[in-house]
Amino acid sequence: MLKAISIDELVPGMYVNDVLMQSGTLKVKSRGLVKSSSTIALLRDKGIQTLEIDFSKSKLPKEPDASPEAPVTEVHESKRQLSPPASIIEGDKLYNEAKRIQSRFLKQIQSGHQSNISAIHQLSQDIIDGVFSNPDGMTCLTMIKDADQYLLEHCVNCSILMGLFARHMGFDKALIEELSFAGLLMDVGMVTLPKDLLQKQGKLNEHEWEIVRSHVDAAIDLLKPAEQVSEEVLNVVANHHERLDGSGYPMAKRSEDISTYARMAAIVDCFDAMISNRPYKPSMTPTAALKKLMVDNRLDQTLVRQFVKCIGVHPVGSLVKLRSGKLAIVVKANEEDPLCPQVMSFYSVNSHNHTEIKQVDLSKVDDEIEKSVRPEEFSINLNKFFKEVFLPSLG
């Protein structure tokens, strides 16, 4: 059943089939389920006046009956408490599925075939469900790197980190999903660039940098025709390489012209890039990367501080050296004492041998994190160890 209503009659749960009248000229995605009051406010700000609603696709609340009132719960805020091992196992399943779907999407773009944006949009919603129910497990997986899959993992990691960041900022779930969706799409234009350029070991010359910078425009060209891609998502994709002082690209915009969401994306993009091994630059530890973010005045420092609070001084998934001479992976944050998270120790620095994997709550033992370290410092293939030894031991 289709019915025309005014913007003042629009409520969450209605399915917008079309925009019938608007005062502005800004293009608005015309179809979709209205998920929150903030979406309605956004439509009103864009000049939407009259809409066509499809009530057969709407998901409006049922009229209350005479039965006792059920306790109200937030569906997206799962109250179950997963143990650190269980959270990592569950997160790994979703992360691998995310990589599979994203890989297929990138290959479709690379081959010139029609890409399935709907699958990626659904994936962003699944990622957000994982972020809400299992933040530690999802954070952990962003830290375990495979150098041969940088672009693929970077897309998935940016989506997860954007979701975590937006959740920390207190945004509503509909907006968090949009920003997570943007994280998956920010660098899709990279697959259109020459492969040898992406894998070049040395420093890029100015001409090569010009080609690399073109990936932003390539992404916009790919995504703009897609109905599922909102103006907010396109804004993040277009501006995540812009910097407050005008030194960014592709438009050299300055602070007043860069949205909060694009500023958040810039922080996430830089952080994941810095903790990843790339052909032309080795990774740094998450702690070192956070310190570098905090002195980069091209980024919004107010947001940087919030990002550090979001993922912690020693993010879940970080490799750390303990005062006892053990190497360990951080598996659960400690909000009351960020310097004393729960870790899983697995390696003796003194004997240069793997040890029994043991869960340690640093707030309850006489041990502490000495420093954050890179696996290469100890000739450890952390990705291989994580998949072949660490995860099986948790099952």
C-alpha positions as CSV (number, residue, x, y, z in Angstrom):
1,M,0.0,0.0,0.0
2,L,1.5,3.3,-1.1
3,K,0.5,6.6,0.5
4,A,1.8,10.2,0.3
5,I,2.7,11.9,3.6
6,S,4.3,15.0,4.7
7,I,7.8,15.0,6.4
8,D,6.0,15.9,9.7
9,E,4.1,12.6,9.5
10,L,7.3,10.5,8.9
11,V,8.3,8.2,11.8
12,P,11.0,5.5,12.2
13,G,10.0,2.2,10.7
14,M,8.3,3.7,7.6
15,Y,9.7,2.6,4.2
16,V,10.2,5.5,1.9
17,N,9.4,4.5,-1.7
18,D,10.0,7.9,-3.3
19,V,10.6,11.6,-2.6
20,L,7.6,13.5,-4.1
21,M,8.5,17.1,-3.2
22,Q,11.5,18.9,-1.9
23,S,12.7,22.5,-1.8
24,G,16.4,21.7,-2.2
25,T,18.3,20.4,-5.1
26,L,20.6,18.0,-3.2
27,K,20.3,14.4,-4.4
28,V,18.7,12.2,-1.8
29,K,18.5,8.4,-1.7
30,S,14.9,8.0,-2.4
31,R,14.2,4.5,-1.1
32,G,14.8,2.8,2.2
33,L,13.7,2.1,5.7
34,V,13.8,5.0,8.1
35,K,15.7,3.7,11.1
36,S,15.9,6.7,13.4
37,S,14.7,10.2,14.3
38,S,18.1,11.6,13.2
39,T,17.4,10.3,9.7
40,I,14.1,12.2,9.7
41,A,15.9,15.3,10.8
42,L,18.5,14.9,8.1
43,L,15.8,14.6,5.4
44,R,14.1,17.7,6.8
45,D,17.4,19.6,6.6
46,K,17.8,18.6,3.0
47,G,14.4,20.2,2.2
48,I,12.3,17.0,1.9
49,Q,8.6,18.0,2.1
50,T,6.5,15.1,0.8
51,L,7.3,11.4,0.6
52,E,5.6,8.3,-0.8
53,I,5.5,5.5,1.9
54,D,5.2,1.8,1.1
55,F,3.4,0.4,4.2
56,S,3.8,-3.2,3.0
57,K,7.6,-2.8,3.5
58,S,7.4,-0.7,6.6
59,K,8.3,-2.1,10.0
60,L,6.1,-0.1,12.3
61,P,5.6,-1.2,15.9
62,K,2.5,-3.3,16.7
63,E,-0.2,-1.8,18.8
64,P,0.3,-2.7,22.4
65,D,-2.0,-5.4,23.8
66,A,-3.3,-6.0,27.3
67,S,-0.6,-8.5,28.2
68,P,2.0,-7.5,30.9
69,E,4.5,-5.1,29.6
70,A,7.8,-6.8,28.5
71,P,11.0,-5.3,29.7
72,V,12.5,-2.9,27.2
73,T,15.9,-3.8,25.8
74,E,18.2,-2.2,23.2
75,V,18.5,-4.9,20.5
76,H,21.9,-3.7,19.3
77,E,23.5,-3.5,22.8
78,S,24.1,-7.2,23.6
79,K,24.4,-7.8,27.3
80,R,26.1,-11.2,27.0
81,Q,29.6,-11.2,28.3
82,L,31.9,-13.3,26.2
83,S,35.2,-14.6,27.7
84,P,38.3,-13.2,25.9
85,P,38.9,-16.5,24.1
86,A,35.3,-16.8,23.0
87,S,35.2,-13.2,21.8
88,I,38.2,-13.7,19.6
89,I,36.9,-17.0,18.1
90,E,33.5,-15.4,17.3
91,G,35.2,-12.2,15.9
92,D,37.4,-14.4,13.7
93,K,34.4,-16.0,12.1
94,L,32.9,-12.7,11.2
95,Y,36.2,-11.2,10.1
96,N,36.9,-14.0,7.7
97,E,33.4,-13.8,6.2
98,A,33.9,-10.0,5.8
99,K,37.1,-10.6,4.0
100,R,35.5,-13.1,1.7
101,I,32.6,-10.8,0.7
102,Q,34.9,-7.8,0.4
103,S,37.4,-9.7,-1.8
104,R,34.6,-10.8,-4.2
105,F,33.4,-7.1,-4.4
106,L,36.9,-5.8,-5.1
107,K,37.5,-8.5,-7.8
108,Q,34.2,-7.5,-9.5
109,I,35.4,-3.9,-9.7
110,Q,38.8,-4.9,-10.9
111,S,37.4,-7.1,-13.7
112,G,35.0,-4.4,-14.8
113,H,31.9,-6.4,-13.9
114,Q,28.9,-5.0,-12.1
115,S,29.7,-5.0,-8.4
116,N,27.2,-6.1,-5.7
117,I,26.9,-3.0,-3.5
118,S,23.9,-4.6,-1.7
119,A,26.2,-7.4,-0.3
120,I,28.7,-4.8,1.0
121,H,25.9,-2.8,2.6
122,Q,24.6,-5.9,4.4
123,L,28.2,-6.7,5.4
124,S,28.5,-3.3,7.1
125,Q,25.4,-4.0,9.1
126,D,26.8,-7.4,10.1
127,I,30.1,-5.8,11.1
128,I,28.2,-3.3,13.3
129,D,26.3,-6.0,15.0
130,G,29.6,-7.6,15.8
131,V,31.0,-4.3,17.0
132,F,28.1,-3.9,19.4
133,S,28.0,-7.4,20.7
134,N,31.8,-8.2,20.6
135,P,34.0,-5.0,20.5
136,D,37.1,-6.7,21.9
137,G,37.0,-9.6,19.5
138,M,36.5,-7.3,16.5
139,T,39.3,-4.9,17.6
140,C,41.6,-7.8,18.0
141,L,41.2,-9.0,14.5
142,T,42.2,-5.6,13.0
143,M,45.6,-5.9,14.6
144,I,46.5,-9.4,13.2
145,K,48.0,-8.5,9.8
146,D,48.6,-10.4,6.6
147,A,51.0,-8.4,4.5
148,D,49.8,-10.1,1.3
149,Q,46.2,-8.9,1.8
150,Y,46.8,-5.2,2.7
151,L,44.1,-3.5,0.7
152,L,41.5,-6.2,1.5
153,E,42.2,-6.1,5.2
154,H,42.5,-2.3,5.2
155,C,39.0,-2.0,3.9
156,V,37.6,-4.4,6.5
157,N,39.7,-2.9,9.3
158,C,38.6,0.7,8.5
159,S,35.0,-0.4,8.6
160,I,35.4,-2.0,12.0
161,L,37.4,0.9,13.4
162,M,34.9,3.4,12.1
163,G,32.1,1.5,13.7
164,L,34.0,1.3,17.0
165,F,34.9,5.0,16.9
166,A,31.3,6.1,15.9
167,R,29.9,3.9,18.7
168,H,32.3,5.5,21.2
169,M,31.1,9.0,20.0
170,G,27.6,8.1,20.9
171,F,26.1,8.2,17.4
172,D,22.8,6.4,16.7
173,K,23.0,2.9,15.1
174,A,21.8,4.1,11.7
175,L,24.6,6.6,11.4
176,I,27.2,4.1,12.8
177,E,26.1,1.7,10.0
178,E,26.6,4.4,7.4
179,L,30.1,5.2,8.7
180,S,31.0,1.5,8.8
181,F,29.8,1.2,5.2
182,A,31.9,4.2,4.3
183,G,34.9,2.5,5.8
184,L,34.5,-0.5,3.5
185,L,34.3,1.7,0.5
186,M,36.9,4.4,1.2
187,D,39.7,2.8,-0.8
188,V,37.8,0.8,-3.5
189,G,39.3,3.0,-6.1
190,M,42.7,1.6,-5.4
191,V,41.9,-1.6,-7.3
192,T,41.7,0.4,-10.5
193,L,45.3,1.5,-10.2
194,P,48.3,-0.4,-11.8
195,K,49.3,-3.4,-9.7
196,D,53.0,-2.7,-10.0
197,L,52.5,0.8,-8.7
198,L,50.7,-0.5,-5.6
199,Q,53.5,-3.0,-5.0
200,K,56.5,-0.6,-5.7
201,Q,59.1,-1.0,-3.0
202,G,60.8,2.4,-3.3
203,K,59.5,6.0,-3.0
204,L,56.9,7.2,-5.5
205,N,57.8,10.0,-7.8
206,E,55.3,12.9,-8.3
207,H,53.7,11.4,-11.4
208,E,53.2,8.1,-9.6
209,W,51.7,10.0,-6.6
210,E,49.3,11.7,-8.9
211,I,48.1,8.4,-10.1
212,V,47.7,7.1,-6.6
213,R,45.7,10.2,-5.6
214,S,43.3,9.5,-8.5
215,H,41.9,6.6,-6.5
216,V,39.5,8.9,-4.7
217,D,37.9,10.2,-7.9
218,A,37.8,6.6,-9.2
219,A,35.9,5.5,-6.1
220,I,33.4,8.3,-6.4
221,D,32.8,7.4,-10.0
222,L,32.1,3.8,-9.1
223,L,29.9,4.5,-6.1
224,K,27.8,7.6,-7.1
225,P,25.3,5.7,-9.3
226,A,24.6,3.2,-6.5
227,E,21.3,3.7,-4.8
228,Q,22.5,2.3,-1.5
229,V,25.4,4.9,-1.2
230,S,24.2,8.0,0.7
231,E,25.6,11.5,0.5
232,E,27.2,10.9,3.9
233,V,29.1,7.9,2.6
234,L,30.2,9.7,-0.5
235,N,31.4,12.6,1.6
236,V,33.6,10.3,3.7
237,V,35.0,8.6,0.6
238,A,35.7,11.9,-1.1
239,N,37.3,13.6,1.8
240,H,39.1,11.0,4.0
241,H,42.5,12.1,2.5
242,E,41.8,15.8,3.1
243,R,43.7,17.5,6.0
244,L,42.9,20.5,8.2
245,D,45.8,22.6,6.9
246,G,45.0,22.1,3.3
247,S,47.8,19.6,2.6
248,G,45.5,16.7,1.7
249,Y,44.0,15.6,-1.5
250,P,42.2,15.6,-4.0
251,M,40.8,19.1,-3.4
252,A,43.3,20.5,-0.7
253,K,40.3,21.4,1.5
254,R,40.8,23.1,4.8
255,S,39.2,22.5,8.2
256,E,36.0,24.3,7.7
257,D,35.2,22.3,4.6
258,I,35.9,18.9,6.1
259,S,33.0,17.1,7.9
260,T,33.4,15.5,11.3
261,Y,32.8,12.1,9.7
262,A,35.6,12.6,7.1
263,R,37.9,13.8,9.9
264,M,37.2,10.5,11.8
265,A,37.9,8.5,8.7
266,A,41.2,10.3,8.2
267,I,42.3,9.2,11.7
268,V,41.1,5.6,11.2
269,D,42.7,5.4,7.7
270,C,46.1,6.7,9.0
271,F,46.1,4.4,12.1
272,D,45.4,1.2,10.2
273,A,48.0,2.1,7.5
274,M,50.7,2.8,10.1
275,I,50.2,-0.5,11.9
276,S,50.4,-2.5,8.6
277,N,53.4,-3.6,6.7
278,R,53.3,-2.0,3.3
279,P,55.6,-2.5,0.3
280,Y,57.4,0.8,0.9
281,K,57.1,1.1,4.7
282,P,57.3,-1.3,7.6
283,S,54.6,-1.3,10.3
284,M,54.8,0.4,13.7
285,T,53.3,-0.8,17.0
286,P,49.7,0.4,17.7
287,T,51.0,2.4,20.7
288,A,53.6,4.2,18.5
289,A,51.0,4.8,15.9
290,L,48.7,6.4,18.4
291,K,51.5,8.7,19.6
292,K,52.2,9.8,16.1
293,L,48.5,10.6,15.5
294,M,48.6,12.7,18.7
295,V,51.3,15.1,17.3
296,D,49.9,15.3,13.8
297,N,48.2,18.7,13.6
298,R,46.8,18.0,10.2
299,L,44.3,15.8,12.0
300,D,41.5,16.9,14.3
301,Q,43.2,16.5,17.7
302,T,40.0,16.6,19.6
303,L,38.8,13.6,17.6
304,V,42.3,11.9,17.9
305,R,42.0,12.0,21.7
306,Q,38.6,10.4,21.5
307,F,39.9,7.7,19.2
308,V,42.7,6.9,21.7
309,K,40.1,6.6,24.5
310,C,38.0,4.4,22.2
311,I,40.6,1.7,21.4
312,G,42.9,2.2,24.5
313,V,46.6,2.8,25.0
314,H,47.3,-0.9,24.3
315,P,44.5,-1.9,21.9
316,V,43.1,-5.4,22.0
317,G,45.1,-7.5,19.6
318,S,48.4,-5.6,20.4
319,L,51.5,-7.6,20.9
320,V,53.3,-6.6,24.1
321,K,56.3,-7.5,26.1
322,L,55.8,-8.1,29.8
323,R,58.2,-7.3,32.6
324,S,58.4,-11.1,33.3
325,G,60.0,-11.6,29.9
326,K,56.9,-13.0,28.1
327,L,55.3,-11.9,24.9
328,A,51.5,-11.6,25.0
329,I,48.5,-10.6,23.0
330,V,46.1,-8.1,24.6
331,V,42.7,-9.8,24.6
332,K,40.5,-7.7,26.9
333,A,40.6,-4.0,27.7
334,N,40.4,-2.7,31.3
335,E,38.3,0.5,31.4
336,E,39.2,1.2,35.0
337,D,42.9,0.7,34.5
338,P,43.9,0.9,30.8
339,L,47.5,-0.1,31.6
340,C,46.4,-3.4,33.0
341,P,44.4,-5.3,30.4
342,Q,43.9,-9.0,30.2
343,V,46.5,-10.7,27.9
344,M,47.3,-14.2,26.6
345,S,51.0,-14.9,27.0
346,F,52.6,-17.4,24.6
347,Y,56.4,-16.8,24.2
348,S,59.5,-16.5,26.4
349,V,61.9,-13.8,25.3
350,N,64.6,-15.2,27.5
351,S,64.6,-18.7,26.0
352,H,63.3,-17.7,22.6
353,N,60.7,-20.4,22.7
354,H,56.9,-20.6,22.5
355,T,55.4,-21.4,25.9
356,E,52.0,-22.7,27.1
357,I,49.3,-20.2,26.1
358,K,48.1,-18.7,29.4
359,Q,45.4,-16.0,30.1
360,V,46.7,-13.4,32.5
361,D,44.7,-10.5,34.2
362,L,47.5,-7.9,34.7
363,S,45.4,-6.1,37.3
364,K,45.6,-9.2,39.5
365,V,49.2,-10.3,39.2
366,D,52.7,-8.9,39.8
367,D,53.5,-8.2,36.2
368,E,53.0,-5.4,33.8
369,I,53.4,-4.3,30.2
370,E,56.9,-3.1,29.5
371,K,56.3,-2.0,26.0
372,S,54.4,-2.6,22.8
373,V,56.4,-4.6,20.2
374,R,56.4,-5.7,16.6
375,P,56.4,-9.4,15.8
376,E,59.3,-8.9,13.4
377,E,61.5,-8.0,16.3
378,F,61.3,-11.6,17.5
379,S,61.1,-13.3,14.1
380,I,57.5,-14.2,14.8
381,N,54.9,-14.6,11.9
382,L,52.1,-13.4,14.1
383,N,49.4,-14.0,11.5
384,K,50.5,-17.7,10.9
385,F,50.8,-18.3,14.7
386,F,47.4,-16.7,15.3
387,K,45.7,-19.0,12.8
388,E,47.6,-22.2,13.3
389,V,48.4,-22.2,17.0
390,F,46.6,-19.4,19.0
391,L,43.0,-19.8,17.7
392,P,43.0,-23.7,17.9
393,S,44.2,-23.5,21.5
394,L,41.2,-21.3,22.4
395,G,38.7,-23.8,21.0
